[in-house]
């Protein structure tokens, strides 16, 4: 039976035989041409061109179909890596594979996090450290880094000064709340404003003496500083960031929800959070 089917495919008579032979020959010619002309990877009956080139999908029975570039890294001669989507250089975004590219479109690999300091800082305790410029959040415990994630932060640069300025605060804080019902899936709320923020606000006439004292007292006792002043509040590390993300929050640190779930489960109330510029 199999022999008869093969014979019918290649040697059938009439119009059916000619159509079958033509289809098989076209498929064979296309496959040979692809193998001679381009580097590729074969998956089942399809051909996918490698990262760093235009993206094609080739079905041997119907021919090539162009899809354009879809999130490719290109390594330059000097070792820098640029990220393209559909042939367009991407800048100041978080990529589909969870890296950050800077204003020049280069992969950000280095941060201002000093590992030696974190080994000391996290002895016998848990600490989160965030590098805003490096777009990185690390979890340290007992002198060891246990996790790291790519994050985004406020839409405006610099240390937070007043309510609504779109900046993520810089300094040392602690976790005041673990919010399992956050608008952004899960959240760790931080003790902003801290004592330094309160002192700055008092001297600048942004808050009153009474507001200053409440914030300082709360920090000294590990409580919750008031967020109902012109300094602002409700600064969180939270999830629900979508690809591709940029620095566009109102002051919070944002990360992927699946990453946030890990951070949420690793940390406890009172744990220290350090945010660097």
C-alpha positions, -999 to 999 in steps of 0.1 A, spaced: 0 0 0 28 24 9 46 17 -23 15 24 -43 10 57 -25 46 68 -33 43 56 -69 10 76 -72 27 107 -57 56 108 -81 43 89 -112 6 95 -112 -10 103 -145 -31 131 -157 -35 165 -141 -34 151 -105 0 135 -112 14 167 -127 2 188 -98 17 164 -72 51 163 -90 51 201 -92 43 206 -55 71 182 -45 96 197 -68 88 232 -56 93 221 -20 126 204 -28 139 234 -47 130 259 -20 146 237 7 178 234 -13 179 272 -20 174 281 16 201 257 27 226 271 2 218 308 7 212 314 44 222 303 79 191 290 96 177 267 122 151 241 112 122 233 135 98 208 121 89 221 87 98 257 94 130 277 91 139 304 116 168 328 110 192 335 139 191 364 164 208 395 150 193 391 115 159 400 100 134 374 112 119 351 86 96 322 89 99 298 60 74 271 53 88 248 26 54 243 10 44 280 8 76 299 8 91 326 31 71 351 52 88 382 66 80 392 102 106 418 109 129 419 139 114 410 172 136 419 201 172 412 190 204 419 207 233 431 185 268 430 198 291 458 185 328 455 179 336 473 212 315 447 231 285 470 237 251 454 231 222 472 215 186 461 215 163 463 184 126 457 180 114 455 144 147 470 133 144 500 155 170 507 182 153 508 216 163 533 243 154 538 280 132 507 283 131 473 299 136 446 272 115 415 266 141 394 283 142 417 313 173 439 309 175 476 308 189 496 279 200 532 285 196 564 266 221 551 240 203 518 235 231 499 253 225 470 278 230 482 314 251 456 332 268 476 359 252 492 390 263 514 419 257 486 443 288 477 463 289 440 471 313 444 500 290 469 517 260 446 512 278 416 527 282 437 559 248 453 557 229 420 555 247 400 582 220 380 602 192 399 584 174 406 552 180 437 530 166 449 497 189 473 478 177 491 447 199 509 421 177 534 402 204 542 376 212 505 373 175 495 372 183 466 395 168 453 428 188 428 448 177 408 479 205 400 504 204 377 533 231 366 558 258 382 537 247 366 504 228 379 475 199 355 470 180 372 441 182 400 417 156 416 393 153 443 367 131 472 379 119 506 369 112 537 390 99 573 389 94 592 357 116 620 369 152 618 381 166 628 415 156 623 451 119 627 460 112 662 474 74 668 474 41 652 467 35 646 430 70 653 417 72 618 401 105 610 418 116 578 437 131 586 470 168 579 478 179 567 512 174 540 539 139 529 547 121 498 561 90 478 552 59 491 569 32 471 552 29 439 531 -1 445 509 -15 414 493 -44 433 479 -25 461 462 -38 477 430 -5 464 415 -9 427 426 15 426 456 33 455 473 59 463 500 52 497 514 82 517 526 88 541 555 90 573 533 94 600 544 123 591 567 139 613 593 162 630 568 133 638 545 114 653 574 144 675 585 148 687 549 111 694 547 110 713 580 139 735 570 124 742 536 90 751 551 73 722 534 60 706 566 52 719 601 70 712 634 42 689 644 44 669 612 82 667 615 79 654 650 53 627 640 76 614 612 107 613 634 88 596 663 74 570 639 108 562 624 125 559 658 99 534 670 96 514 637 61 528 630 45 542 599 55 578 591 26 601 580 21 602 542 -4 630 545 20 659 542 34 679 513 64 655 513 41 627 499 40 591 509 27 556 500 60 547 482 60 510 474 79 483 457 51 466 436 44 444 407 24 444 375 49 461 352 44 452 316 69 448 288 84 469 276 86 492 307 103 525 312 108 548 342 72 561 343 59 555 378 48 583 402 76 574 425 73 537 433 97 509 423 80 486 398 89 450 388 73 420 370 45 405 391 62 370 391 94 387 404 74 407 430 59 374 443 94 362 451 104 395 468 71 396 487 76 362 501 113 367 510 108 399 530 91 407 564 79 438 581 107 459 594 133 447 569 156 473 556 153 488 521 182 509 506 175 529 475 205 543 456 204 571 429 
